[in-house]
Amino acid sequence: MQRDLFSEEHEMFRAQFKRFAAREIEPKIGKWNHDGITDRDTWQRMGAEGFLGPCMPPEYGGGGGDFRYDAIVMEELAYIRAHGLMTGVHTSICMPYILSFGSEEQKRRYLPPAIAGEMLLAICMTEPGTGSDLAGVQTRAIRDGDHYVVNGAKTFISIGQLAGLFIVVAKTDPSADPPHKGISLLLVEADTPGCVKGRKLEKLGLQAQDTSEIFFEDCRVPVTNLLGREGQGFKMLMEKLQQERLCIGIQSVASCRRALDDTVAYVKQRHAFGQPIASFQNTQFKLAELATELEVGQAFVDRLLAAHVRREDVVTEVSMAKWWASDLQKRMAAECLQLHGGYGFMKEYPISQDLADAAVQSIYAGTNEIMKRIIAQRLGIG
Ligand SMILES: Cc1cc2nc3c(=O)[nH]c(=O)nc-3n(C[C@H](O)[C@H](O)[C@H](O)COP(=O)(O)OP(=O)(O)OC[C@H]3O[C@@H](n4cnc5c(N)ncnc54)[C@H](O)[C@@H]3O)c2cc1C
């Protein structure tokens, strides 16, 4: 079915990105998966071609478009399984914090190199002891003259090794009651003394995406690097979660489409009992059901994408899409793997990796249980 939310300009941008991805990204995915990390050069090429920050204002080097351009890049990357290039984190999650809450000086200092792919951005919320319960972060940023002295440990930070700038969630008032009122956001340049990159973590999936520990040890950050106002961090985080969760819905649906396309092709050429496995009713019914769910998911995500571009509050619906689409991605990968038989278990068939990659979609950007809590609260029963 023709999707009707993209203009001719969007489709031209998609075609341009597909050409770029075929040339500059697809040939490198195997190496990135092997190395456990992407490379700076590719990020910079993406920046130079206008694929990072297509929605950022032109005065900072952006394309001046709307969020649909970011969505196109995310969809295409998910479809080609280039999960290591987490442009969603850099472009759709981190940049908007700086654009929305940054001072003019912060925007001029950080957005142009980020849009050019020269300075990668990461966000440090999660800590070894605190993930879902964000108000419980233990990292502290205590004022000392013109600086904050930051101490704490963060973990599971996407693009942690490559990042040049971290948006750090820290307590500037550890005794605040309620605790979330003591949270602020700080912009910490990666080469600031006391900002230490720890291990690149070994993971089940998303092999090429560097996920890291980040430590702050008496790290002195100028007060001018406070993002927004002191004590407003939690509010800023909540404001930006709609887009972050929509990104997961967009990626999940695109990943489902790839798994389904590959499986439809596979069952046509694989034979058992003298006939293609596509001819078995079980295969047909399974794929018919999955194709139906995919279209339902696509329609919902597209509707939310359009509403988000219109700046509507769709927090409840985006929470629904996040849990539902990521659950579908896991089911899709598992069912499609089964239809590949033993080959589905072999690494040379990407469907095996799809199952591993899908696992995290229901965990990060707020777990699916937290999504259901939000929905329940908005139903007035939480
Ligand atoms: C690959 C990867 C990349 C990531 N990237 C980033 C990043 O860039 N930046 C960042 O800050 N973080 C990142 N994260 C962290 C991620 O956001 C957290 O893992 C996630 O928020 C869950 O927190 P947790 O792991 O501490 O789980 P926990 O909070 O300990 O949850 C464990 C289980 O308990 C359930 N649970 C918790 N509270 C409730 C509740 N109230 N009701 C019902 N169930 C509950 C959860 O749903 C989950 O099933 C990443 C994680 C991964 C795996």
The ligand as an SDF file (V2000), in Angstrom:
LIG
                    3D

 53 58  0  0  0  0  0  0  0  0999 V2000
   21.9760   -1.9080   23.7710 C   0  0  0  0  0  0  0  0  0  0  0  0
   21.5380   -0.8890   24.7780 C   0  0  0  0  0  0  0  0  0  0  0  0
   21.7190    0.4630   24.5130 C   0  0  0  0  0  0  0  0  0  0  0  0
   21.3500    1.4130   25.4500 C   0  0  0  0  0  0  0  0  0  0  0  0
   21.6140    2.7380   25.2160 N   0  0  0  0  0  0  0  0  0  0  0  0
   21.4360    3.6350   26.2190 C   0  0  0  0  0  0  0  0  0  0  0  0
   21.8820    4.9860   26.0860 C   0  0  0  0  0  0  0  0  0  0  0  0
   22.3830    5.4140   25.0370 O   0  0  0  0  0  0  0  0  0  0  0  0
   21.7420    5.8240   27.1400 N   0  0  0  0  0  0  0  0  0  0  0  0
   21.1910    5.4210   28.3170 C   0  0  0  0  0  0  0  0  0  0  0  0
   21.1150    6.2200   29.2340 O   0  0  0  0  0  0  0  0  0  0  0  0
   20.7490    4.1420   28.4770 N   0  0  0  0  0  0  0  0  0  0  0  0
   20.8720    3.2500   27.4740 C   0  0  0  0  0  0  0  0  0  0  0  0
   20.4580    1.9490   27.6330 N   0  0  0  0  0  0  0  0  0  0  0  0
   19.8530    1.5610   28.8990 C   0  0  0  0  0  0  0  0  0  0  0  0
   18.3730    1.2630   28.8260 C   0  0  0  0  0  0  0  0  0  0  0  0
   17.6470    2.4440   28.6120 O   0  0  0  0  0  0  0  0  0  0  0  0
   17.9850    0.5380   30.1170 C   0  0  0  0  0  0  0  0  0  0  0  0
   18.5660   -0.7460   30.0600 O   0  0  0  0  0  0  0  0  0  0  0  0
   16.4860    0.4540   30.3230 C   0  0  0  0  0  0  0  0  0  0  0  0
   15.9470    1.7150   30.6010 O   0  0  0  0  0  0  0  0  0  0  0  0
   16.1040   -0.5090   31.4510 C   0  0  0  0  0  0  0  0  0  0  0  0
   16.8020   -0.2180   32.6180 O   0  0  0  0  0  0  0  0  0  0  0  0
   17.5670   -1.3970   33.3800 P   0  0  0  0  0  0  0  0  0  0  0  0
   18.4230   -2.1010   32.4090 O   0  0  0  0  0  0  0  0  0  0  0  0
   18.2270   -0.8090   34.5760 O   0  0  0  0  0  0  0  0  0  0  0  0
   16.4330   -2.3870   33.8300 O   0  0  0  0  0  0  0  0  0  0  0  0
   15.5790   -2.3090   35.2030 P   0  0  0  0  0  0  0  0  0  0  0  0
   15.0610   -0.9410   35.3980 O   0  0  0  0  0  0  0  0  0  0  0  0
   16.4110   -2.9080   36.3020 O   0  0  0  0  0  0  0  0  0  0  0  0
   14.3720   -3.2950   34.8630 O   0  0  0  0  0  0  0  0  0  0  0  0
   14.4770   -4.7240   34.9550 C   0  0  0  0  0  0  0  0  0  0  0  0
   13.0860   -5.2930   34.6590 C   0  0  0  0  0  0  0  0  0  0  0  0
   12.1550   -4.7940   35.6330 O   0  0  0  0  0  0  0  0  0  0  0  0
   11.0670   -4.1910   34.9830 C   0  0  0  0  0  0  0  0  0  0  0  0
   10.5810   -3.0420   35.7440 N   0  0  0  0  0  0  0  0  0  0  0  0
   11.2850   -2.0110   36.2820 C   0  0  0  0  0  0  0  0  0  0  0  0
   10.4740   -1.1490   36.8920 N   0  0  0  0  0  0  0  0  0  0  0  0
    9.2100   -1.6220   36.7310 C   0  0  0  0  0  0  0  0  0  0  0  0
    7.9180   -1.1750   37.1230 C   0  0  0  0  0  0  0  0  0  0  0  0
    7.7530   -0.0360   37.8120 N   0  0  0  0  0  0  0  0  0  0  0  0
    6.8430   -1.9280   36.7840 N   0  0  0  0  0  0  0  0  0  0  0  0
    6.9830   -3.0880   36.1000 C   0  0  0  0  0  0  0  0  0  0  0  0
    8.1840   -3.5620   35.7030 N   0  0  0  0  0  0  0  0  0  0  0  0
    9.2880   -2.8490   36.0090 C   0  0  0  0  0  0  0  0  0  0  0  0
   11.6280   -3.7140   33.6370 C   0  0  0  0  0  0  0  0  0  0  0  0
   10.5830   -3.4970   32.7160 O   0  0  0  0  0  0  0  0  0  0  0  0
   12.5470   -4.8690   33.2930 C   0  0  0  0  0  0  0  0  0  0  0  0
   11.8060   -5.9010   32.7170 O   0  0  0  0  0  0  0  0  0  0  0  0
   20.7660    0.9960   26.6810 C   0  0  0  0  0  0  0  0  0  0  0  0
   20.5500   -0.3600   26.9250 C   0  0  0  0  0  0  0  0  0  0  0  0
   20.9350   -1.3010   26.0080 C   0  0  0  0  0  0  0  0  0  0  0  0
   20.7280   -2.7520   26.3270 C   0  0  0  0  0  0  0  0  0  0  0  0
  1  2  1  0
  2  3  1  0
  2 52  2  0
  3  4  2  0
  4  5  1  0
  4 50  1  0
  5  6  2  0
  6  7  1  0
  6 13  1  0
  7  8  2  0
  7  9  1  0
  9 10  1  0
 10 11  2  0
 10 12  1  0
 12 13  2  0
 13 14  1  0
 14 15  1  0
 14 50  1  0
 15 16  1  0
 16 17  1  0
 16 18  1  0
 18 19  1  0
 18 20  1  0
 20 21  1  0
 20 22  1  0
 22 23  1  0
 23 24  1  0
 24 25  2  0
 24 26  1  0
 24 27  1  0
 27 28  1  0
 28 29  2  0
 28 30  1  0
 28 31  1  0
 31 32  1  0
 32 33  1  0
 33 34  1  0
 33 48  1  0
 34 35  1  0
 35 36  1  0
 35 46  1  0
 36 37  1  0
 36 45  1  0
 37 38  2  0
 38 39  1  0
 39 40  1  0
 39 45  2  0
 40 41  1  0
 40 42  2  0
 42 43  1  0
 43 44  2  0
 44 45  1  0
 46 47  1  0
 46 48  1  0
 48 49  1  0
 50 51  2  0
 51 52  1  0
 52 53  1  0
M  END
$$$$
